Amino acid sequence: MAIQQKLSLMIPGPTPVPEKVLQALGKHPIGHRSKEFQDIVESTSKNLQWLHQTQNDVLTITGSGTAAMEAGIINTLSKGDKVICGENGKFGERWVKVAKEFGLEVIKIESKWGTPLNPEEFKKVLEEDKQKEIKAVILTHSETSTGVINDLEKISTYIRAHKTALSIIDCVTSLGACNVPVDQWQLDIVASGSQKGYMIPPGLSFISMSKKAWEAAEKSNLPKFYLNLKSYKKSLSSNSNPYTPAVNLVFALDESLKMMREEGLVNIFLRHNKHKLAMSNAMKTLNLELFADEKYLSPAITAIKTGEMDAEEFRKTIKNKFDILLAGGQDHLKGKIFRVGHLGYVNDRDIITVISAISNTLLNLGKINPQDAGEALLVASRYLEGK
C-alpha cells in the first residue's frame, strides 16, 4: 500500500503540526548546555507560564503526558496516602492504576462513561474527611475517551476548602484548548503533553507546580530519579535541564508557543469552542447521536455513536476514501463510537472537510439523504461564522 502523503489527523493526538513548527523541528541540533539553548529554554518557560496563566514553575520533561502525571503523583505523595481519583473514562481509569501501583489508598468517585464527574460527590467525601487524611484529588479535566469535560472549576473550590488535599490534574487535552487559569483556580499540579493543544509532535510533557505542591514534595517518600522534579526545578533556575532533553522538540515548542501568543488565549479558546459546536451540531443534523452529555462536551473531541453501524468499518472507509484519520472507541466502546478530534492546529476548513467526508460516507451507505448532508454543512457554517 502506498504511503499516504496527505493524511489529515482528526484525532485527539497526535494533532496536526504547523509548517513553521515542522521547519523548527528540522534545524540542526545544538548543545543542550549552550547559551543558545538556554536562551530558548528561557523563552519557552515564560511562554509556558503565560499559557498556564500562572506564576508557578512550569517544568518541561522529555516524556509523554503520562510521565508528567506520574511525576506529579510520585513527587508529592507517600506510600499509603489516601487519595481521591475521579474516573469517568479511560484516562481516569489510568490514574487509578498508577496510584495503586505506588501503594496509595484510592477512593474512587465514578461516573458512567459519557457523563461528567459530579462535583458534589467530591464535596461530600472531602467534607467528611475530618481528620484530613486525604492528601490529593486526582482527575482528568478533558476526558477524550468519551468527549466529556469535567467541571474542574467547581471541583477545585471543594479541594481548596479541604485545605490539605492537593489537586493533581490531567489537563493534557484541555491546556491550550479552553480556559485553565491555574493561579485563579489555585490548582497545585497541572500536567499536559506536547502532541495536543501545543501543536507539536509527541515527546514533551509539562507540569505546573504550586508552592503547596513543592512543600508536599519535601515529605514525599515514593521512589523517583528521572522524574524527580526537584532536579528539574534546580536546572530551570539556570534555564537548563537535568538530563539531555529532546532539543529539536524544544525548538518546535518555542515556535508553537510564539504562534499561540500571537493568536491570544481568548481567540484560541473561541476557536476551539466554535469547532466543538460546529461538529456536534452537524452530527446531530446527520441523525447521529452524541456519546457525551451535551452540556459537558470537550473542546478537544466529539464522540459519536454509530448505532448498528460498525464504527471501525466506518473509520476505515473514511481513511481509505478521504485520507482522514478519525479516532475509535476504547475498550468496551470499540466499534460503537468514533471520535472526531478538533484540537490544536485545526481550522474551519478542516471542520468542513471532515463533516463533508462523514456526510458522503453516510449518504453512500443510505443512512441519510442529500438534503441532510447539505443541512449539516449549513449548520456547521453558522457556528463557524459565530451565528
Helices and strands as residue ranges (DSSP letters): E 8-10, H 19-25, H 35-52, E 57-62, H 65-74, E 82-87, H 90-101, E 105-110, H 119-128, E 134-140, E 142-143, E 148-149, H 152-162, E 166-170, E 189-193, E 204-209, H 211-217, H 229-236, H 247-263, H 265-285, G 294-296, E 301-305, H 311-322, E 324-328, G 331-333, E 337-341, H 348-364, H 370-384
